Amino acid sequence: MPESFGLVFVIVLMALIFDFINGFHDTANAVATSIATGALSPRRAIIWASVLNFLGAVLFTGVAHTIGAEIADPAQLENGLPVIMAALMSAVTWNLFTWYLGIPSSSSHALIGSLAGAAAAAAGWETVNKAGLWHIIQALIISPLLAMATGFFIMSLCKRLIPPSSAAKADHYFRKLQVITAFFQAFSHGTNDAQKTMGVITFALVAAGLQPDCRTIPLWVKITAALAMAAGTSVGGWRIIYTVSQRITRLRPPNAFSADLSSAGIIITATLLHLPVSTTHVISSSVVGAGISGGVNAVNWQTVRSMICAWLVTLPVSFISGTIIYRLLSAFMEYI
């Protein structure tokens, strides 16, 4: 049992590191559009994003239950703790790699793929809850498409309501409205993204026999995960902020308002349905949808192609990486 406690401590620490990296990796999700249009200064945007990420994280737990129980049953995994450690190592590596390249890839895809791969390596593919995993993957695939369509619809509606002669005046009012939608965006981000770390930590507690199941998320898990996410957000992922705010489309206040409202609404809906979605994919897709409303040429398709390539490879690469790291870690633990 002392060895188990030590391993759980290391896993909790790694999970919080993942959460911190997730915070600065995904800061662009909450602040890029408001910074691009000047609705909020970079400093103010990141401070508010940190606070609202924290509030969103501590108020919801449904996504944590999904991550903790629907990919694999921790109580049935003999080597549950090494599985989680391998998954976290894999996800952190991918997040840092894509952050360095400035690609807004999905931390959710990285974590879910890595966890499924490590569990399959530990006890065979039959250990993975394929129905639960497919349910999660469906949400991850459908949510960006809905975000793009909603962003396009809201922006098209805004254009119909704004006469061309009033464009400059409309920018002024939309910039003020965007402060509200940016705050909603940051809050919704916290309700979904930090939950994944809570689910992983709870998975570890169940695997170690420290609690019976994943239905209860301990208060200390909620608070530490929320703090780690908020701290990471406060650092600011400037490489990805630049990509989302400058390299997808030219953002004006109406576009940014439409993208924020679309993505925040979809993320909070997914949270209420206990579905983990990629906030990165949802927000980037909303920006693309709002941009397309101005014409196909209004979007930088080279940047979009790079993002889609990263999205497509994240799940399979993370699955393979989780498998390999688990086998290496298992061999190392046997050796020592």
Secondary structure in CASP SS format (residue, H / E / C, confidence):
PFRMAT SS
TARGET T0000
AUTHOR 0000-0000-0000
METHOD secondary structure of the structure
MODEL  1
M C 1.00
P H 1.00
E H 1.00
S H 1.00
F H 1.00
G H 1.00
L H 1.00
V H 1.00
F H 1.00
V H 1.00
I H 1.00
V H 1.00
L H 1.00
M H 1.00
A H 1.00
L H 1.00
I H 1.00
F H 1.00
D H 1.00
F H 1.00
I H 1.00
N H 1.00
G H 1.00
F H 1.00
H H 1.00
D C 1.00
T H 1.00
A H 1.00
N H 1.00
A H 1.00
V H 1.00
A H 1.00
T H 1.00
S H 1.00
I H 1.00
A H 1.00
T H 1.00
G C 1.00
A C 1.00
L C 1.00
S C 1.00
P H 1.00
R H 1.00
R H 1.00
A H 1.00
I H 1.00
I H 1.00
W H 1.00
A H 1.00
S H 1.00
V H 1.00
L H 1.00
N H 1.00
F H 1.00
L H 1.00
G H 1.00
A H 1.00
V H 1.00
L H 1.00
F C 1.00
T C 1.00
G H 1.00
V H 1.00
A H 1.00
H H 1.00
T H 1.00
I H 1.00
G H 1.00
A H 1.00
E C 1.00
I C 1.00
A E 1.00
D C 1.00
P H 1.00
A H 1.00
Q H 1.00
L C 1.00
E C 1.00
N C 1.00
G H 1.00
L H 1.00
P H 1.00
V H 1.00
I H 1.00
M H 1.00
A H 1.00
A H 1.00
L H 1.00
M H 1.00
S H 1.00
A H 1.00
V H 1.00
T H 1.00
W H 1.00
N H 1.00
L H 1.00
F H 1.00
T H 1.00
W H 1.00
Y H 1.00
L H 1.00
G C 1.00
I C 1.00
P C 1.00
S C 1.00
S C 1.00
S H 1.00
S H 1.00
H H 1.00
A H 1.00
L H 1.00
I H 1.00
G H 1.00
S H 1.00
L H 1.00
A H 1.00
G H 1.00
A H 1.00
A H 1.00
A H 1.00
A H 1.00
A H 1.00
A H 1.00
G C 1.00
W H 1.00
E H 1.00
T H 1.00
V E 1.00
N C 1.00
K H 1.00
A H 1.00
G H 1.00
L H 1.00
W H 1.00
H H 1.00
I H 1.00
I H 1.00
Q H 1.00
A H 1.00
L H 1.00
I H 1.00
I H 1.00
S H 1.00
P H 1.00
L H 1.00
L H 1.00
A H 1.00
M H 1.00
A H 1.00
T H 1.00
G H 1.00
F H 1.00
F H 1.00
I H 1.00
M H 1.00
S H 1.00
L H 1.00
C H 1.00
K H 1.00
R H 1.00
L H 1.00
I C 1.00
P C 1.00
P H 1.00
S H 1.00
S H 1.00
A H 1.00
A H 1.00
K H 1.00
A H 1.00
D H 1.00
H H 1.00
Y H 1.00
F H 1.00
R H 1.00
K H 1.00
L H 1.00
Q H 1.00
V H 1.00
I H 1.00
T H 1.00
A H 1.00
F H 1.00
F H 1.00
Q H 1.00
A H 1.00
F H 1.00
S H 1.00
H H 1.00
G H 1.00
T H 1.00
N H 1.00
D H 1.00
A H 1.00
Q H 1.00
K H 1.00
T H 1.00
M H 1.00
G H 1.00
V H 1.00
I H 1.00
T H 1.00
F H 1.00
A H 1.00
L H 1.00
V H 1.00
A H 1.00
A C 1.00
G C 1.00
L C 1.00
Q C 1.00
P C 1.00
D C 1.00
C C 1.00
R C 1.00
T C 1.00
I C 1.00
P C 1.00
L H 1.00
W H 1.00
V H 1.00
K H 1.00
I H 1.00
T H 1.00
A H 1.00
A H 1.00
L H 1.00
A H 1.00
M H 1.00
A H 1.00
A H 1.00
G H 1.00
T H 1.00
S H 1.00
V H 1.00
G C 1.00
G C 1.00
W H 1.00
R H 1.00
I H 1.00
I H 1.00
Y H 1.00
T H 1.00
V H 1.00
S H 1.00
Q H 1.00
R H 1.00
I C 1.00
T E 1.00
R C 1.00
L C 1.00
R C 1.00
P H 1.00
P H 1.00
N H 1.00
A H 1.00
F H 1.00
S H 1.00
A H 1.00
D H 1.00
L H 1.00
S H 1.00
S H 1.00
A H 1.00
G H 1.00
I H 1.00
I H 1.00
I H 1.00
T H 1.00
A H 1.00
T H 1.00
L H 1.00
L C 1.00
H C 1.00
L C 1.00
P C 1.00
V C 1.00
S C 1.00
T H 1.00
T H 1.00
H H 1.00
V H 1.00
I H 1.00
S H 1.00
S H 1.00
S H 1.00
V H 1.00
V H 1.00
G H 1.00
A H 1.00
G H 1.00
I H 1.00
S C 1.00
G C 1.00
G C 1.00
V H 1.00
N H 1.00
A H 1.00
V E 1.00
N C 1.00
W H 1.00
Q H 1.00
T H 1.00
V H 1.00
R H 1.00
S H 1.00
M H 1.00
I H 1.00
C H 1.00
A H 1.00
W H 1.00
L H 1.00
V H 1.00
T H 1.00
L H 1.00
P H 1.00
V H 1.00
S H 1.00
F H 1.00
I H 1.00
S H 1.00
G H 1.00
T H 1.00
I H 1.00
I H 1.00
Y H 1.00
R H 1.00
L H 1.00
L H 1.00
S H 1.00
A H 1.00
F H 1.00
M H 1.00
E H 1.00
Y H 1.00
I C 1.00
END
